[in-house]
């Protein structure tokens, strides 16, 4: 049972990393830097950029030591702890486990880019007018965000189940 659970965890994390890395390789091979392609009108756009910072380029102008600490060492330590947590905590529900695996996979994928390339490839952009607009992001960012939303949803469900049970 434990082996099956750990295999599930490993496969889900590797899947998230693989999809992200494949998508980034495809974009780098098929786009010129800065090139824009509309996917669905001007609402869903692909634009190839390289991000030297964190979310939305924040921190791209930090000095090298600070970047090393905040964009590589700290995230690696946090990801390591979360991996340890989900492997040791056998009482996590399936939804929370999936959420944590998405967060870990996306996090590892972006840290991997920073280690191997010194920057992260981004390429998706959504602009739904005044309703919703994103910065340019990638599949790893989408994995982390999806994981966070699932984790929030899982927490709400868990609280409702506990309230119903008591």
C-alpha positions as CSV (number, residue, x, y, z in Angstrom):
1,X,0.0,0.0,0.0
2,X,2.8,2.5,0.9
3,X,4.7,1.6,-2.3
4,X,1.6,2.2,-4.3
5,X,1.0,5.6,-2.7
6,X,4.6,6.6,-3.1
7,X,4.5,5.5,-6.8
8,X,1.4,7.6,-7.3
9,X,3.1,10.6,-5.7
10,X,6.3,10.2,-7.8
11,X,4.4,9.7,-11.1
12,X,2.2,12.7,-10.5
13,X,5.1,15.0,-9.7
14,X,7.1,13.6,-12.7
15,X,4.1,14.1,-15.0
16,X,3.8,17.8,-13.9
17,X,7.5,18.4,-14.5
18,X,7.5,16.6,-17.9
19,X,4.5,18.4,-19.3
20,X,6.0,21.7,-18.3
21,X,9.5,21.0,-19.7
22,X,8.1,19.6,-22.9
23,X,5.9,22.7,-23.4
24,X,8.9,25.0,-22.7
25,X,11.1,23.1,-25.2
26,X,8.4,23.3,-27.8
27,X,8.0,27.1,-27.4
28,X,11.7,27.7,-27.5
29,X,11.9,25.6,-30.7
30,X,8.9,27.1,-32.5
31,X,8.9,30.8,-31.4
32,X,11.2,33.7,-31.9
33,X,11.9,35.5,-28.6
34,X,9.0,38.0,-28.0
35,X,6.9,36.5,-30.8
36,X,3.1,36.6,-30.2
37,X,0.6,34.2,-31.5
38,X,-3.1,34.5,-30.8
39,X,-4.7,31.2,-29.8
40,X,-8.3,32.3,-29.4
41,X,-8.6,35.8,-30.8
42,X,-6.9,38.3,-28.6
43,X,-8.1,36.6,-25.4
44,X,-5.7,33.6,-25.2
45,X,-2.3,34.5,-26.4
46,X,1.1,32.8,-26.5
47,X,4.2,35.1,-26.2
48,X,7.7,33.7,-25.7
49,X,9.6,35.5,-23.0
50,X,12.3,34.5,-20.5
51,X,11.7,35.5,-16.9
52,X,14.9,36.2,-14.8
53,X,12.8,36.9,-11.7
54,X,9.9,35.2,-9.9
55,X,6.1,35.7,-10.4
56,X,5.5,38.4,-13.0
57,X,9.2,39.1,-13.2
58,X,9.4,40.4,-9.6
59,X,12.9,40.3,-8.3
60,X,14.5,40.2,-11.7
61,X,16.7,43.2,-10.7
62,X,17.8,41.7,-7.4
63,X,21.5,41.1,-6.9
64,X,22.9,37.6,-7.6
65,X,23.2,36.5,-4.0
66,X,19.6,37.5,-3.1
67,X,18.3,35.8,-6.3
68,X,20.3,32.6,-5.3
69,X,18.7,32.6,-1.8
70,X,15.1,33.7,-2.7
71,X,14.7,32.0,-6.1
72,X,16.8,28.8,-5.7
73,X,17.7,27.9,-2.1
74,X,14.5,28.8,-0.3
75,X,12.2,27.3,-2.9
76,X,14.3,24.1,-2.9
77,X,14.1,23.8,0.9
78,X,10.3,24.4,0.9
79,X,9.8,21.9,-1.9
80,X,11.9,19.4,0.0
81,X,9.9,19.9,3.2
82,X,6.6,19.5,1.3
83,X,7.8,16.3,-0.3
84,X,8.8,15.0,3.2
85,X,5.4,16.1,4.6
86,X,3.2,14.3,2.0
87,X,5.3,11.1,2.2
88,X,5.2,11.0,6.0
89,X,1.5,12.2,6.4
90,X,-0.5,9.1,5.5
91,X,-3.7,10.7,6.5
92,X,-3.9,13.2,3.6
93,X,-7.0,12.8,1.5
94,X,-6.5,12.0,-2.2
95,X,-7.5,15.5,-3.3
96,X,-4.9,17.2,-1.0
97,X,-2.3,14.7,-2.1
98,X,-3.0,15.5,-5.8
99,X,-2.8,19.3,-5.0
100,X,0.5,19.0,-3.2
101,X,1.9,16.9,-6.1
102,X,0.9,19.6,-8.6
103,X,2.5,22.3,-6.4
104,X,5.7,20.3,-6.0
105,X,5.9,19.4,-9.7
106,X,5.4,22.9,-10.9
107,X,7.8,24.3,-8.3
108,X,10.5,21.8,-9.2
109,X,10.1,22.5,-12.9
110,X,10.6,26.3,-12.4
111,X,13.6,25.7,-10.0
112,X,15.1,23.3,-12.6
113,X,14.9,26.1,-15.3
114,X,16.6,28.6,-12.9
115,X,19.4,26.1,-12.2
116,X,19.9,25.0,-15.9
117,X,19.1,28.2,-17.8
118,X,19.3,31.0,-15.2
119,X,15.7,32.0,-16.2
120,X,12.3,30.6,-16.6
121,X,10.5,30.3,-20.0
122,X,7.0,31.8,-19.9
123,X,4.5,31.9,-22.8
124,X,0.8,31.9,-21.9
125,X,-1.2,35.1,-21.5
126,X,-5.0,35.5,-20.9
127,X,-6.8,38.8,-21.3
128,X,-10.6,38.7,-20.8
129,X,-10.9,42.5,-21.0
130,X,-11.8,44.1,-17.7
131,X,-12.9,40.8,-16.2
132,X,-9.6,38.9,-15.9
133,X,-6.1,39.5,-17.1
134,X,-2.9,37.5,-16.3
135,X,0.8,38.1,-16.6
136,X,2.7,35.8,-18.9
137,X,3.0,32.4,-17.3
138,X,3.9,28.8,-18.0
139,X,2.6,25.2,-17.4
140,X,4.5,25.0,-14.1
141,X,2.8,28.2,-12.9
142,X,-0.5,26.7,-13.9
143,X,0.3,23.5,-12.0
144,X,1.2,25.4,-8.8
145,X,-2.0,27.6,-9.1
146,X,-4.2,24.6,-9.8
147,X,-2.7,22.8,-6.8
148,X,-3.4,25.8,-4.6
149,X,-7.0,26.0,-5.7
150,X,-7.5,22.2,-5.2
151,X,-5.9,22.5,-1.8
152,X,-8.3,25.3,-0.8
153,X,-11.2,23.4,-2.2
154,X,-10.1,20.2,-0.3
155,X,-9.9,22.2,2.9
156,X,-13.4,23.6,2.5
157,X,-14.7,20.1,1.8
158,X,-12.9,18.7,4.8
159,X,-14.4,21.3,7.1
160,X,-17.9,20.7,5.8
161,X,-17.5,16.9,6.3
162,X,-16.2,17.4,9.9
163,X,-19.1,19.8,10.6
164,X,-21.6,17.3,9.2
165,X,-20.1,14.4,11.2
166,X,-20.4,16.3,14.5
